[in-house]
Amino acid sequence: MRTAISRAQMTDRLNKARDVTLFVPVNDAFEKIPADQLGQIFADRDRLIPIVSYHVAEGRHSPSSLSDAVLPTLQGGELTVKRSGDTYTVNEAKVLCGNIRTANATVYFIDTVLEPK
């Protein structure tokens, strides 16, 4: 995801964002996308920015606030978060771990790259 943020030229914007929640795809999530398609996405900043922005929800969210939640994203869409027991999903992605607090964000790692809707 660091590469996607960098190629989208969004590093400064995300570093300056206050109180956001990031759903960060792990490396294996990017491997689910065919290499030629991933290359095209990474080469097209106009296509990459909405994808990166879709992984950033407004506000800091703890696990307790993620049970059956709909979260607005920086991209302008919404993420649907559901909880079943100890398992959380964001749209079609499984939350692998998270609730990691940084200076300006709460971070969760997911197993799939989310597609903006």
C-alpha positions in Angstrom: 0.0 0.0 0.0 2.9 2.3 0.6 3.8 2.1 -3.1 0.2 2.9 -4.1 0.1 5.9 -1.8 3.4 7.1 -3.1 2.5 6.7 -6.8 -0.8 8.4 -6.1 1.2 11.3 -4.6 -1.0 11.1 -1.5 1.7 10.7 1.2 1.5 14.3 2.4 -2.3 14.4 2.3 -2.5 11.3 4.4 0.2 12.4 6.8 -1.7 15.6 7.4 -5.1 14.0 7.7 -6.6 14.0 11.2 -8.6 11.3 12.7 -9.0 8.8 9.9 -9.2 5.0 9.7 -7.0 3.2 7.1 -7.9 -0.2 5.8 -4.5 -1.3 4.4 -4.3 -4.2 2.0 -1.4 -6.6 2.9 1.0 -7.5 0.1 -0.8 -10.8 -0.6 -4.0 -8.7 -1.4 -2.2 -7.0 -4.3 -1.1 -10.4 -5.6 -4.8 -11.3 -6.2 -4.9 -8.7 -9.0 -3.4 -9.9 -12.3 0.1 -8.3 -12.8 -0.8 -6.5 -16.1 -3.9 -5.0 -14.5 -2.1 -4.0 -11.4 0.7 -2.4 -13.5 -1.9 -0.4 -15.4 -3.5 0.8 -12.2 -0.2 1.9 -10.7 0.8 3.7 -13.9 -2.4 5.8 -14.0 -2.5 8.3 -11.1 -6.1 9.4 -12.0 -7.2 5.8 -11.5 -5.0 5.1 -8.4 -6.1 8.1 -6.3 -9.8 7.0 -5.9 -8.6 3.5 -5.0 -6.2 4.7 -2.3 -8.8 7.3 -1.0 -11.5 4.5 -0.8 -9.3 2.7 1.8 -9.5 5.8 4.1 -12.5 6.3 6.3 -13.4 9.5 8.0 -12.9 9.4 11.8 -11.0 7.1 14.1 -12.9 3.8 14.6 -12.3 1.3 17.3 -13.5 -2.3 16.9 -16.6 -1.5 19.0 -17.6 1.2 16.5 -17.1 -1.1 13.5 -19.9 -3.6 14.2 -22.3 -3.2 11.3 -21.1 0.2 10.4 -21.3 2.3 7.1 -18.3 4.6 6.9 -17.8 7.5 4.5 -14.5 7.5 2.7 -12.2 10.2 1.5 -13.0 9.0 -2.0 -16.7 9.9 -1.4 -18.0 6.4 -1.3 -18.9 4.2 1.7 -17.4 1.1 3.3 -19.7 -1.4 4.9 -18.2 -3.1 7.9 -19.7 -6.2 9.5 -18.8 -8.2 12.5 -19.5 -11.9 13.1 -18.0 -13.1 16.4 -14.4 -12.0 16.3 -14.3 -11.6 12.5 -14.7 -8.3 10.8 -15.2 -7.7 7.1 -15.0 -4.4 5.1 -17.0 -4.9 2.0 -15.6 -8.1 0.6 -12.3 -8.0 2.5 -11.5 -9.7 5.8 -9.8 -7.7 8.5 -6.7 -9.6 9.5 -5.6 -7.4 12.4 -5.8 -3.9 13.5 -6.8 -1.2 15.9 -3.3 0.1 15.6 -3.2 3.8 16.6 -0.8 6.2 14.9 -0.4 10.0 15.4 -3.3 10.7 13.1 -5.0 7.4 12.2 -6.3 4.0 13.3 -5.0 1.2 11.0 -6.5 -2.1 10.1 -4.9 -4.6 7.7 -7.2 -6.4 5.2 -6.8 -9.3 2.8 -8.2 -7.7 -0.4 -7.8 -4.4 -2.3 -11.1 -2.6 -2.2 -12.7 -1.3 -5.4 -14.5 2.0 -5.2 -18.2 1.9 -5.8 
